[in-house]
Amino acid sequence: LPFMDLGLLDPGSGMYSKATNLLFNQETFEKQLKIVTSHFCQMVGNKSEFGNWGKLLIAYVFSYVYFDDIYNHLKHVIFIYLYGEGNVGKGEVAKLMLDFFGLYYLDSLNTPPARSVDTALQQKSKIPQWIDEHVPEVPGAPKAKIDDQIWNSWFELKPRPTNMMKKNSNSWGTERKIVRTMPLFCSNFKPQSDHLLSRSLIIEYRKSTRGDEKHLRWLKSEKQMLQILFISYLQNYNFINRDLF
């Protein structure tokens, strides 16, 4: 979960007043979310119709609050797949999405081979797993380090064989681990097999449609505000109509 400096416990109320005062009420939350959404939309799509991708990415972030509801309803989770030429800013978008969770991006960055992804399965539970520099099975692309079919178990949250470091040992062994995350892929290649095409919300990110860098700079400077947005939402989680969602 996002990390906050709780400050000192107030001896009178028994509450962490400093942290509580940072949280947004409903009016402030809606105002700040609107500002953040505007910057996200203009960052990824300028003022074109592609700007709606920004809303989709923010919806993906907040969908983690409903991780179990999504799975129970659909019997699978959701993949986000960002692809496009190199150095267009896909990684910067991924980092901003992780900022809502207070995650330092290296905590979630995995450039597969499979073993690094397996290790991440031990560490990530119901928070995004960023799979960077992903290479799917595409003719003419470098050989995929993880076959597209492997991701089926992630999609349906099924246990799968993983190579894990054994306890009190420096050796590796095979275990079956439950998948508990919805991966966020960044890649230079659009997937071509049904394993990823039919399981992913796919967004092409390109220079010709992205917006001015000032929106990226603003969002990067407001990391704490992104975290407080998410925590403020969590505070009211019990009042949300999950069936309606």
C-alpha angles and dihedrals in degrees: 000000000000113000122234131182099242094194120202125337111252105238093209102050099021089229133120093246096178093057094039091054090056093061120097124241116223095271094048091043093055091046094050093043090053090053093048092046091051092053092046092050094048091045095056101030110012107217094322129105087269087073089083087074086074090061090049092054093049090047088054090054094051092042088076087075085065097042095131094040092053093050095044091051101040100024088229139060132238129267121202113202119191114188138168143110119319123277097020095120105265091134092050090054090050092050091052091052089053090049089072086065095045090244119154100227096235087062089066103029114112123170099192140247099142097254094065090050090049091053089051089056088066092054108036122075120170095336126102119280109210112213103192128193089013117185114202125193099284126151110248094018124107113279112280113250089206119037114237091239091063089071091065090083091053091050093054096033092239123159111257135187110267135180105241134177108251119238116265089003141093093220132096126235138176119258135165112243131187114241110230105169141075108229125228109210127203116189145155089223133067110227116250103186123085090237090077103017093062095039103048141073096225122205124182109214115200140163094242093063105032120098137237117308090236088081091053091048092050093051092047090053092052101057094131091051091053089053093047089051090056095044092047089054091049091052089063095040094112091059095054118106098235093182090056090048 
